[in-house]
Every structure is written in C-alpha cells, then in structure tokens.
Amino acid sequence: MGCLPVLLLLPLGFGVGYLFAGNSGALWGAGTGLLLGLLSMALFIKALRGRR
C-alpha cells in the first residue's frame, strides 16, 4: 500500500512530460513523478507510524 503513490505518479509524470516536450520531457516527467512518489510514500508511512 505504501508504494502506491510511486505506481501512480511515475506513469502520470511520464505521460504529462511526453505530451508537453516529447522524449526528453518524458524523462524529466518520469523523474519528477518518481521523486514525488517516493516523497509521498515516505510521508504516508510516517503518518501511519505516527498514529501510535
């Protein structure tokens, strides 16, 4: 469940980057999606552990 943001944001970033700037935009979009996915995954896991 924690890795779900990565699975959602990586292809979304790839697609948006490809639509706006072609192949190089797809690379930047995928990198940005991966970074945002990892960040949101870490925040999600931290929020789950902080409830105790």
N, C-alpha and C positions, 0 to 999 in steps of 0.2 A: 504494500500500500504506500510505503514511503517513497518508492521510486516512480510513482505515477506522474508527478509533475515533469520529470525528465522525459518520459514517454509521450507526454502531451506537448511540451514546449519545444522539443528538438525538431519534430517534423513541421510544427507550426512556424517556427523561425525559418526553417529551410524553405518552406513554401512562400512565405512573405518575402524573404530575401530574393528568391528566384523571380518572383513576379516583378519586383522593383528594379533589380540590377543584373539579372541573368545569373551566369555561373558563379561569378565572384560574390555577388550578393547572397547566393545560396550558401556559400561557405561562411560568410560573415553571419548570416541569419542562423545557421545551424550552430555556430559557436556561441552566439548570444543566447539562443534557446537552451543550449546545454548549460551555460553558466547560470541562467535564471532558473532552470530546472533543478540544478544542484543546490542553489541557494534556497529555493522554496522547499526542497526536500529536507534540508538541514533545519530550516525554521519549523517545519511540520513535526519533525522528530523531536526537536527541542520542546515544542509546545506539548506534545504527548507526554514527554518525560517530566515536564514541569507541573503537571496536574497533581502529582502525588504529594 
